[in-house]
Amino acid sequence: MWKILASSPRVLREKGLADLQKLTAAVPALIARCQHFEAGQGPRSPLMTSLGTKQDLKSHPAHAHDPAPVGKQQVDASRFQQLTDDLMPRLVDRRNGQKVQPTFSVEELQRRLNLLRTFMNTSKIDVVLFTSYHNINYYCDFMYCAFGRPYGLVVTMDNVISISSAIDGGQPWRRTQIGENVAYTDWQGDNFYHAVQTELAGKGLMTLGVEFDHMTLEGFTKLNQAVPDMQKIDIGKPTMRMRMKKSEEEISLIREGARIADLGGWAVVEALREGVPEYELANRATSTMIREVARTYPHSELLNTWAWISSGVNTDGGHNPPTSRRVRSGDILSVNTFPMIAGYYAALERNMFLNHASDAHLALWEINCQVHRRGIELIRPGARCCDIATELNEMYREHGLLQYRSFGYGHSFGSLCHYYGREAELELREDIPTVLEPGMVMSMEPMIMIPEGMPGAGGYREHNILVVTEDGAEDITGFPFGPEHNIIKK
């Protein structure tokens, strides 16, 4: 047992949710036995001396080199427990400072919670535990930074509690606009699940909604250990569908994001010249957008805005990062700018050429622009995602280019980024039958990739953001596209 105590962090990790109180309850008798053992046979473990105060160490038999017999000096169990709790609390209060100005109004956040609770009521779900970036951000205006630690948001019919790591200080509490926050420490393994257990266990809650598409097998196992009597129900897909239709406040924010993405594109045009590395162009676009986000939303946290600027062969992928490759005259470029506002994504994606384009490049570019224009026309209420994809496929087929198409034709917008979020049921793909409705916001972004060695080699993609309206769609991207605009002569 002594060996177990001495390596308790490892044991807790291995055993998952072992109850530390059961372990520490055995300490007084254990110490007495170890003292007895030590008097005749061996050294004392250093664990206990690391937990006491200076005075405790003075009076400790090991410190005095005077091993005491059993019964002569008994360790006070409550004192030891108090020392342990003082030094290694599992949960802490981090209410520091004042609540910050929210990204959205309290009424907007309450609207989301009301919609969620209506679904919980009809689905007989007592409580929800969100763990994803996008849903925690969506329901409480807090975007966490995981760095290997789990985060959560507990929503009941009358309460909201964010669960964060103590490493974040008071920031999660300041950002949680409706409800409270509890922080867990790293002192013991699985303190996050201890926090979940503290909030949920013993309260008569029978059903728990969790995001099956976000929770790992290990996380699900530990959750079951924390609240074994609660039935787990998938809330991932239903909440995804709730997020697919945007409110007026969300559309207003996305509209600003589109405007700022355009500014990032113009920053690339200004900086573009022969010999400039891709990463320098990306840095110029990113810094321009961050400054504008800060100016427009002075109370917002500034995180995750980025740009991907690719040239030549590097344009063959939709998500290729910048490199140190230097742009050459005649190069095809893929310009992608992504301002992030409080976890909300916007994008501009454009083909450009420096100084000139070959005839083969021009022909392919114009075909892709034709598909892009038609795709914009097809986004309207009542259209099905799969039908839009099928019609655009036929356009590529007529030009003998369908085999060079890279991915679906567009996706939803909202609380998402390149490492979190995805409203997969609102993507323009052949396998998605979703019917478009007013309030949905999505991209049109056809892409083809012509391999190296072929005439016109490179990746071609244009990207606009559209808001579905009652009778059509509003294109909120202002940056022009096509050969007549984006052959940049320097």
Summary of the structure (lengths in Angstrom):
residues: 490
radius of gyration: 29.0
end to end distance: 75.0
largest distance: 96.5
contacts: 1594
relative contact order: 0.09
helix: 43%
strand: 18%
